[in-house]
Amino acid sequence: MSRANPRPEFDRLLRTGPFADALREAIKARGLSLDRLRDHLHARGVSITSATLSYWQSGRSRPERRDSVLGLRHLEQLLEVPPGALIALLGPPRARGKWTGRADGLPEIGRFWPDRGRIDAAVSDVDTRWDERLTRISQHDVVTVGPGREELAIRSRQVLRAEADGPDRWVVIMHIDEHDRPLPALRSLRGCRPGRSVHRPEDGLLVVELLFERPLARGETVLTEHTLVNRRPCPEATNYERKFRLPVREYVLEIRFSPKALPVRCRRYSELDGHPAESSEVLPGNGSVHGVALNFGPGCYGFDWDWDE
């Protein structure tokens, strides 16, 4: 007979996840240590270590191999949760290994980056399994350039829609060209909070999970805002580009220059996957330029500019 659970949030976690939180609460409710759970599993012929259980409940990893998922069925019995409750929270499996292509025709995450291998290695340490289940409704980036021609900050606002039950995060990938400068700091502003992050200053790469306030139901939308703030000495601003692995319905990009530092030339450009790049010269009006792209991607969209000597 299953025991009554005194934790009011437990039933909700079993329905909506995320997996790590539900597993952690199930272990607490059962009152068994990780070592005791390991011993019980071993008595059933299931080889899962205490360290693995710890990784699963902290979100550092999750069961993906067939034998791990089979072991999770035994773990559900030991934790006295409904059969299949934890397994259902795993969602679709994550891709493994170095991506060279996808059977479903979608571009891989590193497709539009100069060094795909480094991007793939960085994102392998975070959870990207929901990326394809989130439709990009609207995204808006604002880049602020200071009086010393330095890139001060990038503020991003986006509206996403879930195409399945369960999406609970969005992954931000930031690359700076000058690898001898410090990586920016991320500040969540609305609808999200930072999760796991990967800092690779030697590659100029920052990868951060933005965790939603709760998992989304299919058809539900979420509005998030965050800012990437550069640490001093800030890099010189010469360009900004957003890479789109999947299409976005509306993308707005603004570059706001200090009145004390205006570029002499500014160019807006875009490149759709499989098509030649397009570009056009633009003039900063009131110290800023902006571009709007509708139903854009996969591809790249951005601005670059030149300073007076």
N, C-alpha and C positions, 0 to 999 in steps of 0.2 A: 504494500500500500504506500502511495506517495505521501510524503509529509507535507503538512500545511506550511506555506512559506510566510514568515513574518515580514518580509520586505515588500513594501507597497509597490516599488518600481520594478520588481522582478518579473512579474507577468508581462509588463510592457516591454521589457528588454528581450524577453523570449519571443515576442511577436515582431519587434522592429529592429532589434540589434542596437549597436553593432555587435558582431560576434564576440570580440574580446571582452566587452563590458558584460555581456550576458554570461559568458563562461566564468568570469571573475566572480559575479554575484552568485552563480550556481555553486561554485566552490565554497564561498563564504557560508551560504545557506546550509550546505551539507555538513560543514564543520570538520572537513578532513584536510590534513596538510597535503602538500604536493607529493611528499615522500610516501605518505600512506596511499594516495591515489596511484602512484607509480607501482607500489607493491601489489595493490589489488589488480591493476591491469596486467602485471606480469603473471599473477596467478591464473589469469584467463588466457595466457599465451600472447599477450599484446605487449610489444616492446616500445614503450614511450617513456622517455626520461623525465625527471623532474624539471630539468632545464627547458625541455621542449614545452612542457605544460606552462612553465613560467612565461616563455616567449608568447605562447598562444593567448594567455590571459592579459598580457601587457600590450598586445597588438604588434609586437616586433615581427612575428611571423604567424602563419595560420596553416591548418591542415590542407594540403593540396594533393599529395601523392595518394594513390588508391589505398595503400595500407594504413596511412594516417587517417583517412576518412573512415575506414572500417574500424580502426581503433576508437574513433570518436563515438561510434555507435555504442561500444562497450562503456565509454566514459559517460554517455547520457544515462545509461542504466545505473551506474554507480552514483551519479549525482541526482538520480530520481527526478529527472525532467522528462516531459513527454517525448516518446521516440521520434527522432528526426527534427526536434526543435532547434538544436544547435547547428545541425548540418544545413538546415534551410537558411541559416544566416550567413553562410559562407559566400553566397552569390556566385557569379561566374568565375572560373579559374583564371588566374593571372598567367599571361604569357611568360615563358621561361627562355633563357638563353639569349644570344645576340640575334636580334630580329633582322632577317634579310628580306622579309616580305610577309604578307598576310593573305590567307586563303579567302577572307571576306572582302578583299579589295581595298580595305582602309589603309591609309598611310601609317607607317609605324611612327612612334612618338618622336624619334630622332630624325625624321625624314628631311626636314628643312634646316637642320643645323650643320655647320661645317664638319664637325667631328661626331658622327652618330654614335660611335663606340663609347665616348665619354658621357654622352647624354643617357644612353641605355644603362650604363653602369651606375650613374647617379640616381635615376628613377627606380632602379631595381630595389632600392632600400626604402621606398615608400609605397603606398597602396594606390595603384592607378586603375584598379579593376572597374571602377565606375565611369571612367572617362568617356567611353563610347555610349553610355546610357544617359548622358546629359546633353540636351540640345542647347546650343548657344543662341539664345534669343537676342540678347543685346550685350555689347561690351564697349566700354568707354575708358580710354587711357588719357591721362593728362600728365605731360612731362614738364617739369619746372626747371628752367635754366637760370642760373644766378648771374650777378653782375661780373663775375670773373670768368664767364663762359663755362662754368662748372654745372654738371647735372646734379641738382639738389635732390629731387624726389620724383617718383612716378606713382600717381594715384590711379587705381583701377576700380571700376564699378561694373558689375555684370549681373545679368538676369539669366538664370539657367532653368531648364525644365526637365524633370525626371521622366524617362521613357520606360522605367521599370520601378518596382518597389525596392527601396533600400539605399539609393545613393546618399552618402553621408559626408562626402568631402570633395574638394577640388584641389588639384596639384598645380602649384605655381613653379615655373622654371625661369630663372633669371640668369643671364650671361653678361658679364662685362668684358670688354676687349682687353683692358689693361690688367693683367694677372698679378701685378705687384701692388695693387691697391686693395684695401679692405672691401669685403662683400657688404652689400647694403643690409640694413635691418628691416624686418617686416613688422608692420603694425596693423593689426586687424581693427577695422573701424565699425563694421556693421554686418550682422548676420553670419559671422564666422569667428573662429579662434585658431591660432596656430596649433598644428599637431606635430608629427615627426618632421625633422628637417635634415637636409644633407648639405654640409658646407665643404666645398672643394675650392679653396682660394687659389690653389696652384693651377686650376683649370678655369678660374673665373666663374664658377658655377654655384648657384644657390637653388636648392629645391625644397619647397615647403608644402606640407599638407595644410589646407584650410578646412577645418572641420565645421560643418553646418551645426546649427543649434540642435537638430534632431534629424534622423533619417527621413528622406522624402518618400512620399507615396507616388505611384505612377500618375503622371499628369500634373503633379504639384510643381510650383515654381519657387525659386529662392533668389533673393537679392543680397549680394555680398559687396562689400567695399573693403579695400585694404590699400596700404601705402608702403612702398619700398623707399626707405630713406638712406641716402648715401652717407657714409662716414667720411670724415675729413682725413686726408686730403681727397676731395671729391674728384672723380674723373672728368676730364674735359668733355663737354657735350659736342658731338659731331653728327650723331644720328640716333634714331630710335626705330625699331622694327618689331612688329608683332607677328609671330608665326602661328598659322592656323592649321592644325592637323585635320580638323573637321570644320565644316562650313559654319558661318555665323550669319544670322539674318541681318543684323545691323552692327557695324563697327564704326566708332568715332574715335579719331586720334587728334589730340591737341598738343601743340608744342608752344609753351608760354615762355617768351624770352624776357629778360630784364631790360628795361628801357636803356640801361647803360651798356648793354651788349647785344647788338642786333646783327644777324648774319648779313653778309653781302650777297649771298646766293642761297636759295632754298629749293629743294626738289622733292616732290611727292612721287612715290613709285609703288608699283604693285606687281606681283608675279603670281599667276595662278599655275597650279600644278600642270605641267605639260604644255604651257603656253609661253611665248616670249614675254619678257618683262616690259612694262609700260611705265613711262615717267613723264612728268610735266613740271615746268618751273612755276613757283608760286612766290608771292610777295607777302611778307609779314604785315598784316593790318592790325594797328593798335598793339604791336609787339607780339603777335601770335599768328600761328597758321593752324589750319585744321583740315582734315579730310574725312569723308564719309564713304563707306563701302557697304553696299546692300547685297545680301545673299552671296557673300564672298567666301572663297576657300574651296578646297585646301590651297594654301599658298602663303605668301608673305605680303605685308603692307607696312609702309613706313615713310619716314622723311630722312633726308640727310641735308647738310648745309655746310657752307664754307664761311670762315671768319676772315676779316680783313687782316692782312699781314702785320 
